[in-house]
Amino acid sequence: MGANVSSPAVVNISDLRLLAEKRLPRMVFDYIDSGADREQTLSQNCAAFNEIFFRPRCAVATPTCNLTTSVLDQEFQLPFMLAPVGSSRLFYPKGEVVAAREAGKAGTGYTLSTLSGCRLEDVKEATNSPAWYQLYLLGGRDVALKTIQRAKLAGFSAIVVTIDTPVSGLRERDLLNGTKELLSRNPIKMLPYLSQMVVKPCWMTQWLGDGGLMSFPNVELEDGPMGYTEIGPALEASVVTWEDLKWIREAWGGKIVVKGVHIGDDARKALALGVDAIVVSNHGARQLDSVAPTIRVLPEVVKAVNGKIDVLLDGGIRRGGDVIKALCLGAKGVLIGRAYAYGLAAAGGPGVARAIEIIKTDVLRTMKLLGCDSVKSLNNSFITIPESWK
């Protein structure tokens, strides 16, 4: 059903990526793996971490390290949570439910994408840890209001409003793989691209057994759940503005997170509108290419909010050291997306658990080598950054 992720050979997230690539059709793997346009920001999101160097305290005994962090007045056993990843059900049957369950077992949070193939109620039921709901305004305000009420009743503890998707980014690998043609259900258009699915019989059997091409049950239109092929036009018709945060907050009545902040000015706008947290994110480099890597702009955003609200970071996290560097620069926690998506695609629940374990082990080892016994004690004295970042 999936790869042996417990093998001694699986030691880092890159190993899970290779296993996912072996199991998935090209178009599905590239959905996880690709970025926008020439993928400059995709590579820089990871590479920018290499510009930060550690300053360890040596001859310090750290027999135990406390990894507990608090975000939105909620306690998590790990300083990283699982980010919203749309269409996870394409990677593995009931993908969102599977990922949420593993997040709960690890004592950390899960964020459910609007573009989920699983009902939000089922996802929340699967985890015993805090879960957040990431909101797109697909279908318009009335549809969103109904979803907000469902999320409230289901027990989600925060709404995450994504603000960086006025249109879908240009993902050139999707064009090469014939994703649009394969989704069209037109046999003539599909034919040149079907071979990539046929050569993955295990995935195809599981996918068909899980219902095949999914719809989005958390976007309830008048004629039923939104279909997969409707995403692009629906995004362009549902641009989120700062004004929308007002009615979303009124309808939700709880904690609100804004995801997709790139610059200090937008961070200050979000702060003025009373949001509770910000996620510094460039959508995994899948929207506007050539924007700065998220770790590079984190100091600007942290300075802009001046400790008044929580700041999280999303993008480029592949190792525990990356998590530590973000915390040293002022993030209260980070969101990991591709890191666990590769695990989910490789082996379902055990793959997600392995991704979490890999990063947790990295974090613990890095903390001990730094001579720091609690993530709450991390600050910029543990790192050196380029002068241009200051």
Buried (B, 14 or more C-beta within 10 A) or exposed (E): EBBEBEEEEBEBBEBBBEBBBEBBBBBBBBBBBBBBBEBBBBBBBBEBBEBBEBEEEEEEEBEEBEBEBEBBEBEBBBBBBBBBBBBBBBBBBBBBBBBBBBBBBBBBBBBBBBBBBBBBBBBBBBBEBBBBBBBBBBBEEEBBBBBBEBBBEBEBBBBBBBBBBEEBBBBBBBEEBBBBBBBEEEEEBBEEBBEBBEEBEEBBEBBEEBEEBBBBBBBBBEEEBBBBBBBEEBBEEBEBEEEBBEEBBEBBEBBBBBBBBBBBEBBBBBBEBEBBBBBBBBBBBBBBBEBBBBBBBBBBBBBBBEEEBBBBBBBBBBBBBBBBBBBBBBBBBBBBBBBBBBBBBBBBBBBBBBBBBBBBEBBBEBBBBBBBBBBBBBEBEBBEBEEEBE
